[in-house]
């Protein structure tokens, strides 16, 4: 974080799932995610009253103004004010590269926005923090406002590069939340199961990520996941167990530099998602996505099926790298 003329900023990155989709909704499940070049930068500077501007809507609102596009951000700032125990007022500007021309790419904008705001405000308030603190603040705020999910996008937006994420135990966290009144106590408590760890790949692999042009409502897919879970409990356990094993395998192979094994594991992850589709009715790949994947030695969807981003994997002459193409497939 930098400070100049009383202006500070916080940076968060867009994300893509490389492995662990859907399974990551379960406690202790694992995922591997990568940042993308696009990011969100939030600046904070002193002001007579708290105002919020973002480049996505290109307007300025104050902290209590009724505007549905800013409700989540307003709620989070009020939540952070409780955490910091501060009554300072400031001007917040959010520069968002994760949307363009009203197009939604599925790069995790909502989580990244809150991460960048938290980093900027805590820096402004001169309150020390680390990645786990930021993750916990965003997650606790989301849970308080009934925003559910894996929170993998939050973990991935903290840093540039690859992130291994293991989901916390939701029921144990809920017990902590209901038994403690103070936000700081909840943040400082250990969250059972939570792991956020940077991964440094040695494998010479290029990931060719392409926007499909198809927008997916992740909430609808999560709803299907929950609805089918009781009817197909044995199959779900098999899917989640296989996914977690393959995620750990993929991390080991990337770190050890075994390109052949990496490509093979990616294809196994894709097969496991097809297995999920076979009993859950959650759609995974459109025809265009299948054709794109077929042009690479390995490939799969990223995140929710049937849209947003599709991935092709190939060997590289250089180091591990991601090439993101946001032209419609």
Secondary structure, DSSP 8 states (H G I E B T S, - for coil): --EETTEEEEEEEEEEEEE-TTGGGSTT-EEEEEEEEEEEEEEEEE-SS-EEEETTTTEEEETT---TTTHHHHHHHHHHHHHHT----EEEEEEE-SEETTEE--S-HHHHHHHHHHHHHHHHTT----HHHHHHHHHHHHHHTT--S--HHHHHTSSSSEEEEE---HHHHHHHHHH---HHHHHHS--TT-EEEEE---S-EEEEEEE-S----HHHHHHHHHHHHTTTHHHHHHHHHHHHHHHHHHHHHHHHT-HHHHHHHHHHHHHHHHHHHHHH------HHHHHHHHTSSEEEEESSSSSSEEEEEEE-SSSSEEEEE-S--
